[in-house]
Amino acid sequence: MDENVKRKAGRPAGSTNKLSAVTLLTAIKGRFGKPFEELICDGYEQAMGEEDLSLRLAYEKMILTKVMADPKVDSNADELSNKVTSETTANLIEMANNLIKKMDT
């Protein structure tokens, strides 16, 4: 591959993210009327109710690998993102526990 093409690949120096986690989560809540973590729980509950094992496993894998991960803080932006993730994770855990209790009764 041409070295000149490789050098110019990717984002230009000094570019910034145009979309933040907070912006995305706010847009999802505005569009669907529920926070993202509730929508995840709703989808997981539907997969369980329909006994869709492959979809259930996909939700569980996503929850365990993405949501429950312990992110490292490298900068102020990361710290804010991690705070949002931590709050979302805490809400998700609480809702999942409530869902499990509901299914046990």
Backbone as XML, in Angstrom:
<?xml version="1.0"?>
<chain id="A" units="angstrom">
  <residue number="1" name="MET">
    <atom name="N" x="0.841" y="-1.180" z="0.000"/>
    <atom name="CA" x="0.000" y="0.000" z="0.000"/>
    <atom name="C" x="0.885" y="1.242" z="0.000"/>
  </residue>
  <residue number="2" name="ASP">
    <atom name="N" x="0.452" y="2.256" z="-0.659"/>
    <atom name="CA" x="1.186" y="3.518" z="-0.763"/>
    <atom name="C" x="1.344" y="4.160" z="0.622"/>
  </residue>
  <residue number="3" name="GLU">
    <atom name="N" x="2.558" y="4.497" z="1.017"/>
    <atom name="CA" x="2.844" y="5.109" z="2.319"/>
    <atom name="C" x="2.106" y="6.432" z="2.498"/>
  </residue>
  <residue number="4" name="ASN">
    <atom name="N" x="1.931" y="7.193" z="1.426"/>
    <atom name="CA" x="1.231" y="8.469" z="1.489"/>
    <atom name="C" x="-0.225" y="8.274" z="1.903"/>
  </residue>
  <residue number="5" name="VAL">
    <atom name="N" x="-0.842" y="7.216" z="1.412"/>
    <atom name="CA" x="-2.225" y="6.914" z="1.754"/>
    <atom name="C" x="-2.321" y="6.554" z="3.239"/>
  </residue>
  <residue number="6" name="LYS">
    <atom name="N" x="-1.394" y="5.752" z="3.736"/>
    <atom name="CA" x="-1.403" y="5.361" z="5.152"/>
    <atom name="C" x="-1.278" y="6.572" z="6.065"/>
  </residue>
  <residue number="7" name="ARG">
    <atom name="N" x="-0.398" y="7.503" z="5.733"/>
    <atom name="CA" x="-0.183" y="8.688" z="6.568"/>
    <atom name="C" x="-1.446" y="9.531" z="6.675"/>
  </residue>
  <residue number="8" name="LYS">
    <atom name="N" x="-2.229" y="9.595" z="5.638"/>
    <atom name="CA" x="-3.419" y="10.445" z="5.616"/>
    <atom name="C" x="-4.680" y="9.714" z="6.079"/>
  </residue>
  <residue number="9" name="ALA">
    <atom name="N" x="-4.557" y="8.450" z="6.434"/>
    <atom name="CA" x="-5.719" y="7.678" z="6.878"/>
    <atom name="C" x="-6.113" y="8.095" z="8.293"/>
  </residue>
  <residue number="10" name="GLY">
    <atom name="N" x="-7.368" y="7.926" z="8.615"/>
    <atom name="CA" x="-7.842" y="8.215" z="9.969"/>
    <atom name="C" x="-8.303" y="9.648" z="10.137"/>
  </residue>
  <residue number="11" name="ARG">
    <atom name="N" x="-8.577" y="9.989" z="11.387"/>
    <atom name="CA" x="-9.064" y="11.333" z="11.696"/>
    <atom name="C" x="-7.922" y="12.337" z="11.684"/>
  </residue>
  <residue number="12" name="PRO">
    <atom name="N" x="-8.207" y="13.555" z="11.244"/>
    <atom name="CA" x="-7.169" y="14.585" z="11.242"/>
    <atom name="C" x="-6.741" y="14.936" z="12.671"/>
  </residue>
  <residue number="13" name="ALA">
    <atom name="N" x="-5.506" y="15.370" z="12.831"/>
    <atom name="CA" x="-4.999" y="15.775" z="14.133"/>
    <atom name="C" x="-5.853" y="16.919" z="14.673"/>
  </residue>
  <residue number="14" name="GLY">
    <atom name="N" x="-6.168" y="16.856" z="15.964"/>
    <atom name="CA" x="-6.938" y="17.913" z="16.604"/>
    <atom name="C" x="-8.443" y="17.776" z="16.463"/>
  </residue>
  <residue number="15" name="SER">
    <atom name="N" x="-8.920" y="16.748" z="15.768"/>
    <atom name="CA" x="-10.366" y="16.574" z="15.628"/>
    <atom name="C" x="-10.949" y="16.105" z="16.954"/>
  </residue>
  <residue number="16" name="THR">
    <atom name="N" x="-12.225" y="16.357" z="17.156"/>
    <atom name="CA" x="-12.894" y="15.981" z="18.407"/>
    <atom name="C" x="-14.111" y="15.127" z="18.118"/>
  </residue>
  <residue number="17" name="ASN">
    <atom name="N" x="-14.572" y="14.423" z="19.152"/>
    <atom name="CA" x="-15.790" y="13.637" z="19.027"/>
    <atom name="C" x="-16.982" y="14.584" z="18.909"/>
  </residue>
  <residue number="18" name="LYS">
    <atom name="N" x="-17.872" y="14.285" z="18.013"/>
    <atom name="CA" x="-19.067" y="15.104" z="17.835"/>
    <atom name="C" x="-20.240" y="14.544" z="18.640"/>
  </residue>
  <residue number="19" name="LEU">
    <atom name="N" x="-20.121" y="13.311" z="19.106"/>
    <atom name="CA" x="-21.193" y="12.646" z="19.829"/>
    <atom name="C" x="-20.646" y="12.142" z="21.148"/>
  </residue>
  <residue number="20" name="SER">
    <atom name="N" x="-21.318" y="12.477" z="22.231"/>
    <atom name="CA" x="-20.878" y="12.006" z="23.539"/>
    <atom name="C" x="-21.859" y="10.969" z="24.053"/>
  </residue>
  <residue number="21" name="ALA">
    <atom name="N" x="-21.447" y="10.217" z="25.048"/>
    <atom name="CA" x="-22.322" y="9.223" z="25.670"/>
    <atom name="C" x="-23.551" y="9.899" z="26.259"/>
  </residue>
  <residue number="22" name="VAL">
    <atom name="N" x="-23.355" y="11.045" z="26.881"/>
    <atom name="CA" x="-24.473" y="11.766" z="27.496"/>
    <atom name="C" x="-25.475" y="12.192" z="26.427"/>
  </residue>
  <residue number="23" name="THR">
    <atom name="N" x="-24.983" y="12.733" z="25.314"/>
    <atom name="CA" x="-25.861" y="13.157" z="24.225"/>
    <atom name="C" x="-26.649" y="11.985" z="23.668"/>
  </residue>
  <residue number="24" name="LEU">
    <atom name="N" x="-25.979" y="10.876" z="23.461"/>
    <atom name="CA" x="-26.632" y="9.693" z="22.912"/>
    <atom name="C" x="-27.684" y="9.141" z="23.868"/>
  </residue>
  <residue number="25" name="LEU">
    <atom name="N" x="-27.358" y="9.026" z="25.150"/>
    <atom name="CA" x="-28.317" y="8.506" z="26.130"/>
    <atom name="C" x="-29.521" y="9.436" z="26.273"/>
  </residue>
  <residue number="26" name="THR">
    <atom name="N" x="-29.294" y="10.734" z="26.200"/>
    <atom name="CA" x="-30.390" y="11.707" z="26.268"/>
    <atom name="C" x="-31.302" y="11.575" z="25.051"/>
  </residue>
  <residue number="27" name="ALA">
    <atom name="N" x="-30.718" y="11.402" z="23.876"/>
    <atom name="CA" x="-31.503" y="11.245" z="22.649"/>
    <atom name="C" x="-32.329" y="9.963" z="22.687"/>
  </residue>
  <residue number="28" name="ILE">
    <atom name="N" x="-31.753" y="8.886" z="23.189"/>
    <atom name="CA" x="-32.486" y="7.618" z="23.287"/>
    <atom name="C" x="-33.681" y="7.771" z="24.228"/>
  </residue>
  <residue number="29" name="LYS">
    <atom name="N" x="-33.452" y="8.405" z="25.374"/>
    <atom name="CA" x="-34.553" y="8.614" z="26.335"/>
    <atom name="C" x="-35.642" y="9.489" z="25.722"/>
  </residue>
  <residue number="30" name="GLY">
    <atom name="N" x="-35.256" y="10.537" z="24.996"/>
    <atom name="CA" x="-36.232" y="11.408" z="24.352"/>
    <atom name="C" x="-37.037" y="10.697" z="23.276"/>
  </residue>
  <residue number="31" name="ARG">
    <atom name="N" x="-36.383" y="9.837" z="22.531"/>
    <atom name="CA" x="-37.056" y="9.134" z="21.431"/>
    <atom name="C" x="-37.985" y="8.031" z="21.914"/>
  </residue>
  <residue number="32" name="PHE">
    <atom name="N" x="-37.540" y="7.265" z="22.931"/>
    <atom name="CA" x="-38.308" y="6.102" z="23.361"/>
    <atom name="C" x="-39.033" y="6.295" z="24.682"/>
  </residue>
  <residue number="33" name="GLY">
    <atom name="N" x="-38.778" y="7.416" z="25.360"/>
    <atom name="CA" x="-39.486" y="7.701" z="26.602"/>
    <atom name="C" x="-38.982" y="6.931" z="27.806"/>
  </residue>
  <residue number="34" name="LYS">
    <atom name="N" x="-37.878" y="6.220" z="27.648"/>
    <atom name="CA" x="-37.292" y="5.441" z="28.737"/>
    <atom name="C" x="-35.779" y="5.577" z="28.668"/>
  </residue>
  <residue number="35" name="PRO">
    <atom name="N" x="-35.125" y="5.515" z="29.828"/>
    <atom name="CA" x="-33.658" y="5.503" z="29.801"/>
    <atom name="C" x="-33.144" y="4.231" z="29.112"/>
  </residue>
  <residue number="36" name="PHE">
    <atom name="N" x="-31.943" y="4.319" z="28.569"/>
    <atom name="CA" x="-31.348" y="3.204" z="27.834"/>
    <atom name="C" x="-31.304" y="1.927" z="28.664"/>
  </residue>
  <residue number="37" name="GLU">
    <atom name="N" x="-30.940" y="2.041" z="29.960"/>
    <atom name="CA" x="-30.840" y="0.840" z="30.784"/>
    <atom name="C" x="-32.191" y="0.143" z="30.933"/>
  </residue>
  <residue number="38" name="GLU">
    <atom name="N" x="-33.294" y="0.898" z="30.936"/>
    <atom name="CA" x="-34.623" y="0.271" z="30.982"/>
    <atom name="C" x="-34.924" y="-0.449" z="29.670"/>
  </residue>
  <residue number="39" name="LEU">
    <atom name="N" x="-34.518" y="0.147" z="28.559"/>
    <atom name="CA" x="-34.732" y="-0.496" z="27.258"/>
    <atom name="C" x="-33.949" y="-1.802" z="27.163"/>
  </residue>
  <residue number="40" name="ILE">
    <atom name="N" x="-32.738" y="-1.822" z="27.717"/>
    <atom name="CA" x="-31.953" y="-3.060" z="27.738"/>
    <atom name="C" x="-32.690" y="-4.112" z="28.558"/>
  </residue>
  <residue number="41" name="CYS">
    <atom name="N" x="-33.184" y="-3.712" z="29.726"/>
    <atom name="CA" x="-33.918" y="-4.664" z="30.575"/>
    <atom name="C" x="-35.191" y="-5.158" z="29.891"/>
  </residue>
  <residue number="42" name="ASP">
    <atom name="N" x="-35.887" y="-4.261" z="29.191"/>
    <atom name="CA" x="-37.097" y="-4.667" z="28.472"/>
    <atom name="C" x="-36.774" y="-5.716" z="27.414"/>
  </residue>
  <residue number="43" name="GLY">
    <atom name="N" x="-35.701" y="-5.475" z="26.654"/>
    <atom name="CA" x="-35.309" y="-6.438" z="25.620"/>
    <atom name="C" x="-34.897" y="-7.768" z="26.216"/>
  </residue>
  <residue number="44" name="TYR">
    <atom name="N" x="-34.170" y="-7.710" z="27.320"/>
    <atom name="CA" x="-33.740" y="-8.940" z="27.999"/>
    <atom name="C" x="-34.959" y="-9.696" z="28.536"/>
  </residue>
  <residue number="45" name="GLU">
    <atom name="N" x="-35.900" y="-8.974" z="29.124"/>
    <atom name="CA" x="-37.123" y="-9.597" z="29.635"/>
    <atom name="C" x="-37.913" y="-10.251" z="28.498"/>
  </residue>
  <residue number="46" name="GLN">
    <atom name="N" x="-37.988" y="-9.569" z="27.356"/>
    <atom name="CA" x="-38.691" y="-10.134" z="26.201"/>
    <atom name="C" x="-38.000" y="-11.410" z="25.720"/>
  </residue>
  <residue number="47" name="ALA">
    <atom name="N" x="-36.680" y="-11.402" z="25.653"/>
    <atom name="CA" x="-35.934" y="-12.589" z="25.234"/>
    <atom name="C" x="-36.185" y="-13.747" z="26.197"/>
  </residue>
  <residue number="48" name="MET">
    <atom name="N" x="-36.217" y="-13.443" z="27.494"/>
    <atom name="CA" x="-36.486" y="-14.486" z="28.497"/>
    <atom name="C" x="-37.917" y="-15.008" z="28.351"/>
  </residue>
  <residue number="49" name="GLY">
    <atom name="N" x="-38.876" y="-14.090" z="28.193"/>
    <atom name="CA" x="-40.285" y="-14.477" z="28.074"/>
    <atom name="C" x="-40.559" y="-15.324" z="26.849"/>
  </residue>
  <residue number="50" name="GLU">
    <atom name="N" x="-39.862" y="-15.028" z="25.771"/>
    <atom name="CA" x="-40.040" y="-15.785" z="24.529"/>
    <atom name="C" x="-39.157" y="-17.023" z="24.488"/>
  </residue>
  <residue number="51" name="GLU">
    <atom name="N" x="-38.388" y="-17.230" z="25.567"/>
    <atom name="CA" x="-37.458" y="-18.360" z="25.664"/>
    <atom name="C" x="-36.523" y="-18.413" z="24.461"/>
  </residue>
  <residue number="52" name="ASP">
    <atom name="N" x="-36.072" y="-17.230" z="24.041"/>
    <atom name="CA" x="-35.136" y="-17.106" z="22.927"/>
    <atom name="C" x="-33.722" y="-17.183" z="23.500"/>
  </residue>
  <residue number="53" name="LEU">
    <atom name="N" x="-33.187" y="-18.402" z="23.565"/>
    <atom name="CA" x="-31.906" y="-18.630" z="24.215"/>
    <atom name="C" x="-30.767" y="-17.867" z="23.554"/>
  </residue>
  <residue number="54" name="SER">
    <atom name="N" x="-30.733" y="-17.824" z="22.221"/>
    <atom name="CA" x="-29.626" y="-17.134" z="21.558"/>
    <atom name="C" x="-29.669" y="-15.630" z="21.825"/>
  </residue>
  <residue number="55" name="LEU">
    <atom name="N" x="-30.855" y="-15.030" z="21.816"/>
    <atom name="CA" x="-30.967" y="-13.605" z="22.112"/>
    <atom name="C" x="-30.659" y="-13.338" z="23.584"/>
  </residue>
  <residue number="56" name="ARG">
    <atom name="N" x="-31.133" y="-14.217" z="24.460"/>
    <atom name="CA" x="-30.834" y="-14.074" z="25.886"/>
    <atom name="C" x="-29.326" y="-14.116" z="26.127"/>
  </residue>
  <residue number="57" name="LEU">
    <atom name="N" x="-28.644" y="-15.070" z="25.493"/>
    <atom name="CA" x="-27.195" y="-15.169" z="25.645"/>
    <atom name="C" x="-26.483" y="-13.941" z="25.092"/>
  </residue>
  <residue number="58" name="ALA">
    <atom name="N" x="-27.018" y="-13.389" z="23.998"/>
    <atom name="CA" x="-26.427" y="-12.165" z="23.434"/>
    <atom name="C" x="-26.550" y="-11.009" z="24.429"/>
  </residue>
  <residue number="59" name="TYR">
    <atom name="N" x="-27.719" y="-10.887" z="25.078"/>
    <atom name="CA" x="-27.895" y="-9.847" z="26.094"/>
    <atom name="C" x="-26.946" y="-10.082" z="27.269"/>
  </residue>
  <residue number="60" name="GLU">
    <atom name="N" x="-26.852" y="-11.310" z="27.730"/>
    <atom name="CA" x="-25.994" y="-11.605" z="28.873"/>
    <atom name="C" x="-24.526" y="-11.343" z="28.544"/>
  </residue>
  <residue number="61" name="LYS">
    <atom name="N" x="-24.108" y="-11.702" z="27.355"/>
    <atom name="CA" x="-22.725" y="-11.447" z="26.952"/>
    <atom name="C" x="-22.457" y="-9.947" z="26.905"/>
  </residue>
  <residue number="62" name="MET">
    <atom name="N" x="-23.398" y="-9.194" z="26.313"/>
    <atom name="CA" x="-23.243" y="-7.747" z="26.241"/>
    <atom name="C" x="-23.180" y="-7.144" z="27.639"/>
  </residue>
  <residue number="63" name="ILE">
    <atom name="N" x="-24.054" y="-7.572" z="28.522"/>
    <atom name="CA" x="-24.082" y="-7.033" z="29.882"/>
    <atom name="C" x="-22.786" y="-7.354" z="30.605"/>
  </residue>
  <residue number="64" name="LEU">
    <atom name="N" x="-22.334" y="-8.583" z="30.502"/>
    <atom name="CA" x="-21.137" y="-8.984" z="31.229"/>
    <atom name="C" x="-19.857" y="-8.394" z="30.659"/>
  </residue>
  <residue number="65" name="THR">
    <atom name="N" x="-19.782" y="-8.260" z="29.344"/>
    <atom name="CA" x="-18.530" y="-7.779" z="28.750"/>
    <atom name="C" x="-18.472" y="-6.270" z="28.594"/>
  </residue>
  <residue number="66" name="LYS">
    <atom name="N" x="-19.585" y="-5.621" z="28.392"/>
    <atom name="CA" x="-19.578" y="-4.180" z="28.130"/>
    <atom name="C" x="-20.031" y="-3.370" z="29.335"/>
  </residue>
  <residue number="67" name="VAL">
    <atom name="N" x="-21.190" y="-3.685" z="29.848"/>
    <atom name="CA" x="-21.782" y="-2.872" z="30.910"/>
    <atom name="C" x="-21.076" y="-3.074" z="32.233"/>
  </residue>
  <residue number="68" name="MET">
    <atom name="N" x="-20.720" y="-4.299" z="32.565"/>
    <atom name="CA" x="-20.116" y="-4.584" z="33.852"/>
    <atom name="C" x="-18.612" y="-4.355" z="33.877"/>
  </residue>
  <residue number="69" name="ALA">
    <atom name="N" x="-18.017" y="-4.006" z="32.735"/>
    <atom name="CA" x="-16.570" y="-3.776" z="32.687"/>
    <atom name="C" x="-16.200" y="-2.616" z="33.595"/>
  </residue>
  <residue number="70" name="ASP">
    <atom name="N" x="-15.005" y="-2.680" z="34.158"/>
    <atom name="CA" x="-14.513" y="-1.626" z="35.040"/>
    <atom name="C" x="-13.609" y="-0.705" z="34.244"/>
  </residue>
  <residue number="71" name="PRO">
    <atom name="N" x="-14.162" y="0.420" z="33.732"/>
    <atom name="CA" x="-13.353" y="1.290" z="32.879"/>
    <atom name="C" x="-12.286" y="2.037" z="33.675"/>
  </residue>
  <residue number="72" name="LYS">
    <atom name="N" x="-11.177" y="2.349" z="32.999"/>
    <atom name="CA" x="-10.097" y="3.118" z="33.617"/>
    <atom name="C" x="-10.292" y="4.591" z="33.291"/>
  </residue>
  <residue number="73" name="VAL">
    <atom name="N" x="-9.963" y="5.440" z="34.230"/>
    <atom name="CA" x="-10.096" y="6.877" z="34.037"/>
    <atom name="C" x="-8.757" y="7.436" z="33.569"/>
  </residue>
  <residue number="74" name="ASP">
    <atom name="N" x="-8.739" y="8.039" z="32.368"/>
    <atom name="CA" x="-7.508" y="8.593" z="31.815"/>
    <atom name="C" x="-7.540" y="10.115" z="31.712"/>
  </residue>
  <residue number="75" name="SER">
    <atom name="N" x="-8.741" y="10.711" z="31.687"/>
    <atom name="CA" x="-8.847" y="12.160" z="31.546"/>
    <atom name="C" x="-10.176" y="12.617" z="32.119"/>
  </residue>
  <residue number="76" name="ASN">
    <atom name="N" x="-10.414" y="13.908" z="32.135"/>
    <atom name="CA" x="-11.682" y="14.438" z="32.631"/>
    <atom name="C" x="-12.857" y="13.941" z="31.798"/>
  </residue>
  <residue number="77" name="ALA">
    <atom name="N" x="-12.685" y="13.875" z="30.475"/>
    <atom name="CA" x="-13.762" y="13.383" z="29.608"/>
    <atom name="C" x="-14.060" y="11.929" z="29.936"/>
  </residue>
  <residue number="78" name="ASP">
    <atom name="N" x="-13.017" y="11.137" z="30.132"/>
    <atom name="CA" x="-13.218" y="9.743" z="30.489"/>
    <atom name="C" x="-13.885" y="9.627" z="31.849"/>
  </residue>
  <residue number="79" name="GLU">
    <atom name="N" x="-13.523" y="10.508" z="32.768"/>
    <atom name="CA" x="-14.113" y="10.478" z="34.108"/>
    <atom name="C" x="-15.617" y="10.718" z="34.031"/>
  </residue>
  <residue number="80" name="LEU">
    <atom name="N" x="-16.063" y="11.685" z="33.227"/>
    <atom name="CA" x="-17.484" y="11.954" z="33.060"/>
    <atom name="C" x="-18.171" y="10.759" z="32.405"/>
  </residue>
  <residue number="81" name="SER">
    <atom name="N" x="-17.558" y="10.210" z="31.368"/>
    <atom name="CA" x="-18.118" y="9.043" z="30.692"/>
    <atom name="C" x="-18.233" y="7.865" z="31.646"/>
  </residue>
  <residue number="82" name="ASN">
    <atom name="N" x="-17.208" y="7.666" z="32.477"/>
    <atom name="CA" x="-17.238" y="6.573" z="33.444"/>
    <atom name="C" x="-18.311" y="6.786" z="34.498"/>
  </residue>
  <residue number="83" name="LYS">
    <atom name="N" x="-18.528" y="8.050" z="34.893"/>
    <atom name="CA" x="-19.577" y="8.362" z="35.871"/>
    <atom name="C" x="-20.941" y="7.989" z="35.283"/>
  </residue>
  <residue number="84" name="VAL">
    <atom name="N" x="-21.165" y="8.378" z="34.016"/>
    <atom name="CA" x="-22.424" y="8.027" z="33.351"/>
    <atom name="C" x="-22.557" y="6.511" z="33.270"/>
  </residue>
  <residue number="85" name="THR">
    <atom name="N" x="-21.477" y="5.824" z="32.883"/>
    <atom name="CA" x="-21.499" y="4.363" z="32.785"/>
    <atom name="C" x="-21.767" y="3.729" z="34.142"/>
  </residue>
  <residue number="86" name="SER">
    <atom name="N" x="-21.143" y="4.244" z="35.199"/>
    <atom name="CA" x="-21.346" y="3.695" z="36.539"/>
    <atom name="C" x="-22.781" y="3.857" z="36.997"/>
  </residue>
  <residue number="87" name="GLU">
    <atom name="N" x="-23.368" y="5.040" z="36.742"/>
    <atom name="CA" x="-24.761" y="5.258" z="37.113"/>
    <atom name="C" x="-25.683" y="4.353" z="36.311"/>
  </residue>
  <residue number="88" name="THR">
    <atom name="N" x="-25.420" y="4.208" z="35.025"/>
    <atom name="CA" x="-26.219" y="3.326" z="34.175"/>
    <atom name="C" x="-26.089" y="1.884" z="34.644"/>
  </residue>
  <residue number="89" name="THR">
    <atom name="N" x="-24.876" y="1.461" z="34.974"/>
    <atom name="CA" x="-24.645" y="0.103" z="35.465"/>
    <atom name="C" x="-25.398" y="-0.137" z="36.762"/>
  </residue>
  <residue number="90" name="ALA">
    <atom name="N" x="-25.328" y="0.801" z="37.688"/>
    <atom name="CA" x="-26.029" y="0.655" z="38.968"/>
    <atom name="C" x="-27.532" y="0.544" z="38.741"/>
  </residue>
  <residue number="91" name="ASN">
    <atom name="N" x="-28.076" y="1.389" z="37.869"/>
    <atom name="CA" x="-29.505" y="1.319" z="37.564"/>
    <atom name="C" x="-29.860" y="-0.003" z="36.900"/>
  </residue>
  <residue number="92" name="LEU">
    <atom name="N" x="-29.002" y="-0.455" z="35.992"/>
    <atom name="CA" x="-29.240" y="-1.709" z="35.287"/>
    <atom name="C" x="-29.232" y="-2.886" z="36.257"/>
  </residue>
  <residue number="93" name="ILE">
    <atom name="N" x="-28.288" y="-2.908" z="37.179"/>
    <atom name="CA" x="-28.219" y="-3.990" z="38.172"/>
    <atom name="C" x="-29.472" y="-3.995" z="39.031"/>
  </residue>
  <residue number="94" name="GLU">
    <atom name="N" x="-29.891" y="-2.817" z="39.481"/>
    <atom name="CA" x="-31.101" y="-2.727" z="40.311"/>
    <atom name="C" x="-32.322" y="-3.226" z="39.544"/>
  </residue>
  <residue number="95" name="MET">
    <atom name="N" x="-32.466" y="-2.808" z="38.274"/>
    <atom name="CA" x="-33.614" y="-3.246" z="37.472"/>
    <atom name="C" x="-33.560" y="-4.740" z="37.192"/>
  </residue>
  <residue number="96" name="ALA">
    <atom name="N" x="-32.368" y="-5.271" z="36.936"/>
    <atom name="CA" x="-32.231" y="-6.708" z="36.698"/>
    <atom name="C" x="-32.619" y="-7.495" z="37.945"/>
  </residue>
  <residue number="97" name="ASN">
    <atom name="N" x="-32.197" y="-7.018" z="39.120"/>
    <atom name="CA" x="-32.578" y="-7.690" z="40.367"/>
    <atom name="C" x="-34.082" y="-7.646" z="40.576"/>
  </residue>
  <residue number="98" name="ASN">
    <atom name="N" x="-34.705" y="-6.509" z="40.269"/>
    <atom name="CA" x="-36.159" y="-6.405" z="40.379"/>
    <atom name="C" x="-36.859" y="-7.330" z="39.405"/>
  </residue>
  <residue number="99" name="LEU">
    <atom name="N" x="-36.316" y="-7.437" z="38.198"/>
    <atom name="CA" x="-36.886" y="-8.323" z="37.186"/>
    <atom name="C" x="-36.791" y="-9.783" z="37.649"/>
  </residue>
  <residue number="100" name="ILE">
    <atom name="N" x="-35.669" y="-10.164" z="38.226"/>
    <atom name="CA" x="-35.491" y="-11.529" z="38.726"/>
    <atom name="C" x="-36.491" y="-11.816" z="39.842"/>
  </residue>
  <residue number="101" name="LYS">
    <atom name="N" x="-36.661" y="-10.868" z="40.768"/>
    <atom name="CA" x="-37.638" y="-11.029" z="41.849"/>
    <atom name="C" x="-39.044" y="-11.182" z="41.279"/>
  </residue>
  <residue number="102" name="LYS">
    <atom name="N" x="-39.374" y="-10.357" z="40.278"/>
    <atom name="CA" x="-40.687" y="-10.407" z="39.654"/>
    <atom name="C" x="-40.930" y="-11.766" z="38.991"/>
  </residue>
  <residue number="103" name="MET">
    <atom name="N" x="-39.900" y="-12.303" z="38.341"/>
    <atom name="CA" x="-40.032" y="-13.582" z="37.645"/>
    <atom name="C" x="-40.124" y="-14.745" z="38.630"/>
  </residue>
  <residue number="104" name="ASP">
    <atom name="N" x="-39.561" y="-14.587" z="39.835"/>
    <atom name="CA" x="-39.608" y="-15.642" z="40.849"/>
    <atom name="C" x="-40.972" y="-15.746" z="41.524"/>
  </residue>
  <residue number="105" name="THR">
    <atom name="N" x="-41.783" y="-14.693" z="41.422"/>
    <atom name="CA" x="-43.098" y="-14.729" z="42.103"/>
    <atom name="C" x="-44.176" y="-15.257" z="41.221"/>
  </residue>
</chain>
